[in-house]
């Protein structure tokens, strides 16, 4: 079936290791996609305001699946925003704050909240991914609609924190789901809220079948999106688990693999050359 929607992850997929992409080439592609009636969607675990900053020329004309599927926007219209209930959020925070207060980020629609006394090193890291940070004295006193609780980690403590979180009752009883983006963050999200879930709101609005979706990603939080899509691509630099799921492979993010695949779609070239061989 022809491709009618291209959904692309950001970190490790469209963006290279310097958080950049060939913008001039992409903007030409985007114009051609629009002329052909093919929708382009940025689908990421990042906040909406961070995603928009990567597309300043066209952000108000684009569609976004942000916050791992919890926040879906088409142009300036919000199609969906899911958030934790206050009761579940309090349960999570009361449990995590004693050990992880310095690691916690509470993600809301238009900002993220952190403790006021986080280290300068942590602050520098967060500034890359969270463009609207607000420091507070007490995370328990944040009265906002929180769609995601994020923990920042290091290579040294990432696995230990994952192991600790997996034992938490709210994880085991599915009040929250734990996902890793592989970039030094662990997200606690609402169960069944993932990128494929977010994309369905856009597919319904535009009348697009799963088989007409081309999705590209590189990490664990792309799994459902890649499984759902008729053309599910893993980047050459993707984690092994995603490569097992995907039916197609794109060149790495350092080689602008996403833009190569978009070119193939625009040129009506067969995507079979990207198909995984047994």
C-alpha angles and dihedrals in degrees: 000000000000118000112253101164130038114195116190133187116220117212110062091002117057092007123066124219090281091055091250138118136186095276097179092053092045095049089055089050092047091054090051092047090054091050089052094047093245114143121223118206129185105216115188148141087239124104117266094247091054092049093050090054089065091058106039095155096053107017094115090050096049138084122233137193101198135175093032092301102317096104120048124180132175110197101313096334119104109220097177141359120178123187139176118268112251089245095055092043092053090049092053095045096045088054099044104037096074092059105020109030091125092051101048128107121179111207120210132167100278105011146019126233127220136169112273095236103055115140121269090243091055091046091054091051093048093049089066095058104024111052094178108051123169121191117216136182095230126020090201088066095057107117103192137109103271116199098177139019111209130193119201113220142180131224088259099053104026097095093042091053091047090052092047093049093049088064094054115114094228089056095045092045091048098241085130135014124220119222133169125213092193094236099101097285136105116199127206105204137172109275115262091017105120138130094278088053090052094047092056090071090057093042091053092048093049099035095241124157123219089248089061093056124098111195128184128192146143110207149052095275090059094060100099093043092052092046092050099048123091086222107036112181129192118197118241086246094050125127113268093249092059092047088057091053099044124087093199136043127214125197115265126284089250088060094048089247093170092058091049091055092047089052089053090053092048092048091050087238119161113264090207091097087067093048118119114254118219 
